[in-house]
Amino acid sequence: MSMRRLILEYKQSLRLVRKQKEKVKADINKLEKQAKKAGLFKKEQIKQQIAVLERDKKLLSDMEGELLYAIEWMTTARRPGNRRGAERLSIEQRTVTLPDSFFNNIAYAEQEEIEIDEEKQKILEEITWDLTEREKDVFSLAKGEGFTIEYISQLLGISSGNVKKALYRAEKKIEKNIKNFIENEKK
């Protein structure tokens, strides 16, 4: 899903929340008018209904705030309310420690640049067309870069079990696609 589409969906949700909040406010006003004209027993019932609607209104207000926060974060690519951007962080906050294998893989990749012609690129795309973004990331990091499952899980911020699952699924899909590709080539 693209970021634009995600932002549009969040904005649509924000409109729905605001619409529902206005409806709840109108219901509260209507009940308050009824309470002025009602008797003592009926007034208590109406006050309880108003209390429930007030809780709903607070919940909707909280949802509205969270949606606005998320939309601002997605549109500006910065955490809302930050006074200092990443470029103004201290050296400790900007430093990222990477394992030694990371640099070894980069050095190896720079030594041996592989040029892929159009035909090989098409084959590669045909073999990996049905992989999800996560599966592609995990597969390329594990098989292409040689990173460990634990490091990939830290890098992507997911559990090692999810990394293993994504790698297994990617391998199975690629294996199936290679078989299909070979069968189609024979025809």
RAWO-V774799 format. One record per residue. N is the residue number from 1. RES is the residue in one small letter. OMEGA is omega in radians with two decimals (999 if undefined). D_CENTER is the distance of its C-alpha to the mean C-alpha in whole Angstrom. Layout:
[[N	RES	OMEGA	D_CENTER] [N	RES	OMEGA	D_CENTER]]
This chain:
[[1	m	-3.12	9] [2	s	-3.12	10] [3	m	3.13	9] [4	r	-3.13	13] [5	r	3.12	12] [6	l	3.12	9] [7	i	3.11	11] [8	l	3.12	14] [9	e	3.09	13] [10	y	3.13	12] [11	k	3.08	16] [12	q	3.09	17] [13	s	3.12	16] [14	l	3.10	17] [15	r	-3.14	21] [16	l	3.12	21] [17	v	3.13	21] [18	r	3.11	23] [19	k	3.13	25] [20	q	3.12	25] [21	k	3.09	26] [22	e	3.12	29] [23	k	3.12	30] [24	v	3.10	30] [25	k	3.13	32] [26	a	3.11	35] [27	d	3.11	35] [28	i	3.12	36] [29	n	3.14	38] [30	k	3.13	40] [31	l	3.11	41] [32	e	3.08	42] [33	k	3.11	45] [34	q	-3.11	45] [35	a	3.13	46] [36	k	-3.09	48] [37	k	-3.00	51] [38	a	3.07	50] [39	g	-3.04	52] [40	l	-3.12	52] [41	f	-3.14	50] [42	k	3.14	48] [43	k	3.11	47] [44	e	3.12	45] [45	q	-3.14	44] [46	i	3.10	42] [47	k	3.09	41] [48	q	3.11	39] [49	q	3.12	37] [50	i	3.13	37] [51	a	3.11	35] [52	v	3.13	33] [53	l	3.10	32] [54	e	3.08	31] [55	r	3.10	29] [56	d	-3.14	27] [57	k	3.10	27] [58	k	3.11	26] [59	l	3.11	23] [60	l	3.09	22] [61	s	3.09	23] [62	d	3.12	20] [63	m	3.13	18] [64	e	3.13	19] [65	g	3.12	18] [66	e	3.12	15] [67	l	3.10	14] [68	l	3.13	16] [69	y	-3.13	15] [70	a	3.14	11] [71	i	3.13	12] [72	e	-3.14	15] [73	w	-3.11	12] [74	m	-3.09	10] [75	t	-3.10	14] [76	t	-3.08	16] [77	a	3.07	13] [78	r	3.12	15] [79	r	-3.13	15] [80	p	3.08	17] [81	g	3.10	20] [82	n	3.10	21] [83	r	-3.13	24] [84	r	3.10	24] [85	g	-3.12	22] [86	a	-3.12	21] [87	e	-3.12	24] [88	r	3.13	26] [89	l	3.09	25] [90	s	-3.09	28] [91	i	3.13	28] [92	e	-3.12	27] [93	q	-3.13	24] [94	r	-3.05	23] [95	t	3.08	24] [96	v	3.13	22] [97	t	3.14	24] [98	l	3.12	24] [99	p	-3.14	26] [100	d	-3.11	29] [101	s	3.12	28] [102	f	-3.11	26] [103	f	3.08	28] [104	n	-3.14	31] [105	n	3.13	28] [106	i	3.13	28] [107	a	3.13	32] [108	y	-3.13	32] [109	a	3.14	30] [110	e	3.14	32] [111	q	-3.02	35] [112	e	3.11	35] [113	e	-3.11	33] [114	i	3.08	33] [115	e	3.14	33] [116	i	3.13	32] [117	d	-3.05	34] [118	e	-3.11	33] [119	e	3.12	34] [120	k	3.10	32] [121	q	3.11	29] [122	k	3.11	29] [123	i	3.13	30] [124	l	3.12	27] [125	e	-3.14	24] [126	e	-3.12	26] [127	i	-3.06	26] [128	t	-3.02	22] [129	w	-3.04	21] [130	d	3.08	20] [131	l	3.05	17] [132	t	3.13	14] [133	e	-3.13	12] [134	r	3.13	11] [135	e	3.11	15] [136	k	-3.14	16] [137	d	-3.10	15] [138	v	-3.11	16] [139	f	-3.13	19] [140	s	3.12	20] [141	l	-3.10	20] [142	a	-3.05	22] [143	k	-3.10	24] [144	g	-3.08	25] [145	e	3.11	24] [146	g	3.13	26] [147	f	3.11	23] [148	t	3.11	24] [149	i	-3.10	21] [150	e	-3.13	21] [151	y	3.10	20] [152	i	3.13	18] [153	s	3.08	16] [154	q	-3.09	17] [155	l	-3.10	15] [156	l	3.12	12] [157	g	3.11	12] [158	i	-3.11	12] [159	s	-3.14	15] [160	s	3.06	18] [161	g	3.10	19] [162	n	3.08	15] [163	v	3.13	16] [164	k	3.14	20] [165	k	-3.14	19] [166	a	3.12	16] [167	l	3.12	20] [168	y	-3.14	22] [169	r	3.14	20] [170	a	3.13	20] [171	e	-3.14	24] [172	k	3.13	25] [173	k	3.14	23] [174	i	3.11	25] [175	e	3.12	28] [176	k	-3.13	28] [177	n	3.09	28] [178	i	3.10	30] [179	k	3.12	33] [180	n	-3.13	32] [181	f	3.13	33] [182	i	3.12	36] [183	e	3.13	37] [184	n	3.13	37] [185	e	-3.14	38] [186	k	-3.08	41] [187	k	999	42]]
